[in-house]
Amino acid sequence: MIKRIEKDASRFRNIIRGKVKKDLKKYITRGELIGRKGKDFVSIPINQINIPKFRLNSRKMGGVGQGEGEIGQPIARGGKSGQAAAGDSPGGHILEVDVSLEELAEMLGEELELPRIEPKGKKNVISTKNKYTGISDAGPESLRHFKRTYKRALRRQIIMQNYNPDDPIIIPIREDKRYRTWRRTEQPESNAVIFYMMDVSGSMGDEQKEIVRTEAFWIDTWLNYQYENIETRYIIHDAIAREVDKDTFYHTRESGGTIISSAYKLADRLINEFYNPFDWNIYLFHFSDGDNWGEIDTDECILLLKEKLLPCANLFCYGQVESPYGSGQFIRDLEDYLPEEEDLILSEIPDRDAIYNSIKEFLGKGK
């Protein structure tokens, strides 16, 4: 019986997975999943699944109740002719199911055909663990094995007839001492850091920020599936840039002009201070509506990308969110000035429906 229940539960789970996967694009483009996110699971609303059940054979039974009825006669007790009765059509029931973030990431990879990420170069941090595995005749005094040392000294004194049972003093010499030894095991762990940079100037409205928030959630889900350890840094900028926490990044309301280079300078400073490119896989995502303060600052951005950020990053992704107030010029400048940079990925995101393809453009190369 238990095996049958487990088998049925597995089949039901596969049905749920199929429904979620079928509508994954719809879920990706909506931000409601983020509000349903727990520590390890996301609650996903799906249409009610109809479970098979037995029904009476109408060809062998007369119908509802006994005997012949009259037209308009109410069936339910207390009902009156002409009153509205309960309908017989299925309602729009919603079932919420918990799906693990790992399953979501796996579905995301399958649907968007994302290749598994391979860490760049030697960007692996080796964690070491010491395990005591044996005994040696040399070592530090802090690791001396008292019991084995005592036995060696006692045996030596007995053999040399220096042991006096009436005065049992055991004095170890250098040859008697034994020490614990250890074996060092190394476990490679791929570490990654993600920088999210967002333009919060006056032209970036709530809708644009919500698009950024939704896309960042799915990027996080995928990269956490690929790496053992992920650190995330958040930078917002208008005319100046500052590092903030996650909640501020997603909910801040700012205004003012736009100087994009301020964000790039801050990201470069944090990388130099905390993230050696030889030890870290570095991903940078910048979202803006494409407005920038003049050609002078755009030239500075190009220089920072070319000489500072792109050489140390696995990937630099620029997503341009369409805004009714933004000119959208910055992505054109990047296309013109940095056409040969393979680690620079550009994506235009006119609306929520474009999030799906934008994620594929950013992560499809498996950098």
N, C-alpha and C positions, 0 to 999 in steps of 0.2 A: 504493500500500500504506500509506504514512504517513497519507494522508488518511482511509483506512478505519479505521486504528487510532485516530486522533484522534476520528473520528465515534463509534466504539464506546466509547471512553473517556468521551466526553461523554454518551452514553446511559447508561452505567453510573453516572456522576456524578449524573445526574438521578434515577436509581432510588434511589441512596443518599439524595439530598436528600428525595425523597418519603417514604422510610421514616423518616428523622429527623423530618421535619415531622409525619408522622402520629402519632408517639409523643412529640411535643415536650412535651405536658402531663405525661407520665410522667417525662421527664427533668427538667423544671422542679421537680417536687416532690421529687426525690431530690438529695442533696448530693454524690453521687459524682463528678459532672462537675467540680466545683471542684478535686478532687485530680488530675484529668487535664488541668488547664489548663496550657498552655504560654504562650509569649510572644504568639503570634498565633493559635494553634489550640487546639482542645479535642478530645481523643480520646473518641469516643462508641462504646460497645459496642452493636452491633445484631445481630439474628439473622442467621445465615449466609444469604447469598443463593445460591440454586441457579442455577448457570450452565447453560444448555442444552447438551446433549452427545448424540452419536450412540449409539444402542443397536441391538443385533442384533434382527432381526425374528424373534420366537419362533415365528411360524407357518410359517417356512421352514427352521428349524433344529431339530435334535432336542432340544437342551438342553445342559447343562453336561457336558463330556467326550465321549467316543466310546463307542458301543456301549450295550448295555442294562445297567442296573444293578439291584441288588437293594435291597429295602426295608431301611433302616438302615445301608447300606454307606457308610462315610465317604468324603467327596470329597477333603478336604485330606490331603496326605501326612503320615503319622505320627499321624493322628487315630484315636481309638478310639470305638466305639459306646458311647453312654451318657454321654460327656463333654460338658461345656458347650462349645458352639461360638460363633464370632463371630456376632452377630446381624445381621439384614438391615434393621433399622429405622434411620432417620436419627437421629444424635445431636444433642444441643443445642449445636451449634457456635456460637461467638460471634466476630463479626468486628468489629475496632476500626477506625474510620475517623476521619481528621482532618478536622474541619470548622472553617473560619475563624470567628473571633468576629464578623466582619462578616456572614457568612452566618447565623450563629445569631441575631444581632440582627434581620436582615431577616425571618427566619422568625418570630421572636417578635412583631415588629410585624404581620406578616400574620395570624398565628393569633389574637392578642389584639385585632386591629383598632386598633392604636395609631396615632394621627395623627402626622405629622411635627411635631416641636417647632419652634415659631417663637420666637426669642429675644425677650424682653420689652423694649419701649421701645428705648433707645439702648444696650443692653448689648452693644456690639461694641467690641473693642479693635482699633485700626488699627495694623497693622505696616507700617513704611515701609522702603523699600529705595532707595538712591541708585545711579543708573546714569549713568556719564559718556557723554554723547551728542553734545557739540559743543564749539566754541571761541568764546570771548567776548573783547572788548577790555577787560574789567574783571573783577576777582576778587581773591582773596587770593593773596599771594606763594607760599604753599605749593602752590598749584595752577597756578603759571606753567608754560606749555608752552615748554620751552627751545628746541626745534628751530624752532618757528614764530616765536618771538621773534627768534632769531638771523637767520632768513631775512629777516624784515621789516627789521631793522636793517641788514643787508648790502645789501639792495636800495635802501634809502633813501640810504645812503652812496655807493653807485655812481652813483645818479641825480644826487646833489648833487656828485659828483666829489670826495668826501672820502675815498675808499677808496684806500689806498696798498698795492699788492701787496708791496712790499719791507718794509713795516711793517704787517701785517694786523691792526690792532686794531679790534675791533667793539665799540662802546659803545651799547647800546640806550637810547633815551629813552622817555618815558611812552607816546608814540603807537605805539611798536614792540611793546610787550608784549602777549602773548596768553595767555589762561587757559583751563583746562579748565572746562567747564560740565557740570552733571548734571541729570537729570530724576528727580524723586522719585515713585515709584510707591507707591500705598497698597493694601493688601490687608486687607479686614475679616476678623477672626477672632473667632468667637463663643467666649468663654471661660465656663466654668462651674465652680462649686465645689459639691461634695456634702458635706454634713455627715451622718454617721451617729451617732446617739446611742442608746445601749442601756442599759437598766436591768440592772445586774448584782447586784442585791440577792439575799438568800437565797432568795426565792421564784422566781427565774429559774433553772431547771435546765438541764442539758446539752441536753435536747430543745428547749427554748424557744430557746436560743442557736443551735442548729443550724438551726432554722427561719429565724431572723434572718439567719444567714450565707448560706443558700441564696437567700433573697429578695434580699439585698443584691448577690449575684453577678449576678443577672439584671437588676437595676436598673442596675448598673454597665455591663453589656454593652449595654443599650439606650442609655443616656445617652452612652457613649463613641462609639456609632454616630452619634449626633445632633450631637456637638460635636467640633471640632478639638482642643480642649484641655480636659482635665478635671483638676481638683485634688480630692483627697479628704481630709477631716479626720475623725478618729474620736474620739468622746467616750464614756466610760463613766461611770456614776454609780451610787451607792447613796445614802448620806446626803450625800456630797460628789461633785463631778465633776472629772475630769481628762482631758486629751487624751493619747491613746496612739497607738502605731503599729498597723498593720493586724493583725499577728500577735497582739499583745496583745488587741486588740478581739475577735478570734474565739476566743481560747483562754483568756482570763482566767477565774479562778474566784474570785468574791468572795462576800461575804455582808453582812448588816447591814440597816439600814432603808433607806427610800427617800425622798429629797427631790428631786423632779423639777425644781424650779426651779433647782437648782444647775447642771444641764446646759444649760438655756435661757440662764442668765446667762453661762456660758462661751462658748456659741455666739455670743451677741450681742457679747461682747468681741472674739472672733476676727474677726467680720465687720467691726466698727468699725476694727480694727487692720490688716486685710489685704485686705478685699474691699469696695471701694466699690460700692454697688448700681448706680451709673450705668455701671460697667464690667464687672460680673460678673452672670451668671445664677446665682442662689443657690437650691439645693435642700436642704431639711432633712428628714431621715427620723428619726423617733424610735420606738423599739420598747420596749414595757414590758408588764407583766402587769396594769397598771391600778391597782396599789396606790400610794398616796401618803400622806405623813405629814400627815394632818389637813387640814381645810378651809382653814386659813390658807395653807398652801403651795399648794394648788390655786388659791386666789384670786390668789396671786402669779404662778402660771403663766399664768393667763388674762390678767392685766395685761401680762406680758412678751410674750405672743403678740400681743395686740391693739395694743400701742404700739411694740414693738421688732421682732419677728421677721417677722410677717406683712406689714407695709408694705414690707420690703426683699426679700422672698423671691418667687421665681417660684412656689414650691410648698412647703407644709409638710405632710408626710404623717405621720400618727400610726398606727402599726400595733400593735394590742393582741393579744399572744400569750396564749392561754389557758393558765393554770397552775392546778394543783390547790390552790395556796397563795395565789393572788391574788384579790382581791375583784372586779376588773374595773370599778371605779367611775369611773376617770378618763375613759374614753371617753364615759361618760354625762354627766359634767360638761362636757366640751367640746361635746357636742351641745346641752346646755341653755344654756350661756353664749355660744357662738359659732355660732349657727345660720345666720347670713347670710354667713359668710366663705367666698367662693368659692375662695380659695387654700388653704384648710384641708381636707385630705382625710382621712377617717377610715376605718379598715378593721379588722375583727375577723378574727383568724387563729387559729381553734381548733385546727388541725392542719396537717400538711404539704400535704394535698390543697387547702387553702384558699390556698396561696401563689399559685397560678395566677390566681385571681380577684382577689386582693389587688393584684397587680402591675397588673392592668387597671384596678382602681379608682384606684390612685395615678397612673398615667401616661396613662390613657385620654383625658384632656382635652387632652393635648399642650401643656402649659404651658411 
